[in-house]
């Protein structure tokens, strides 16, 4: 199994509070992704990173920010959590990306966030 | 806009039976297509990968097919087992400027004893 650790695995918070989810990898993979998964929507990309301090938005980035100060860590922050951000969040990594290779995604176990 | 559509949305079969899941995509230009299996409460795991030149690929009881002309793929599961109960997700990656994969919404498969 790819060495990906997400923390926390479960969190309950209140509307308006900031929340940070952490993804840690031991594979030295270049690309890291944050997805959210909701019933009826499948997995949707929030933000991704293609290197240290290099990040970009996905299709559902509003209300989220990310940071990657080290290869192994990718942080997802909800500046002010809302009930619509209640979801299961998955981190994924891949070794290669643009223009080459097949870029298999390796997923973490997910972080379940409930915003009351 | 790149899209991946899967059918059926859900499927219930008896243990030992075969089933086929469908995936249609509009991603162009095409690089590869993967089928992922996601067990309840776990992250998805890749089952197979299909590139442009490949028509069929097997992984145990799982066989994936690809028709790049019609932009369709199928995942056939033979002699289903209870452990096959999961969500199966089709993911297509393009070869153009964006390498970000496009996800289907998945097919939820339940295998009953």
Boltz contact constraints between the chains, C-beta under 6 A:
constraints:
  - contact:
      token1: [A, 42]
      token2: [B, 103]
      max_distance: 6.0
  - contact:
      token1: [A, 42]
      token2: [B, 105]
      max_distance: 6.0
  - contact:
      token1: [A, 42]
      token2: [B, 106]
      max_distance: 6.0
  - contact:
      token1: [A, 43]
      token2: [B, 103]
      max_distance: 6.0
  - contact:
      token1: [A, 90]
      token2: [B, 43]
      max_distance: 6.0
  - contact:
      token1: [A, 97]
      token2: [B, 99]
      max_distance: 6.0
  - contact:
      token1: [A, 98]
      token2: [B, 99]
      max_distance: 6.0
  - contact:
      token1: [A, 102]
      token2: [B, 32]
      max_distance: 6.0
  - contact:
      token1: [A, 102]
      token2: [B, 49]
      max_distance: 6.0
  - contact:
      token1: [A, 104]
      token2: [B, 46]
      max_distance: 6.0
  - contact:
      token1: [A, 107]
      token2: [B, 43]
      max_distance: 6.0
  - contact:
      token1: [A, 107]
      token2: [B, 44]
      max_distance: 6.0
  - contact:
      token1: [A, 108]
      token2: [B, 43]
      max_distance: 6.0
  - contact:
      token1: [A, 109]
      token2: [B, 43]
      max_distance: 6.0
  - contact:
      token1: [A, 110]
      token2: [B, 43]
      max_distance: 6.0
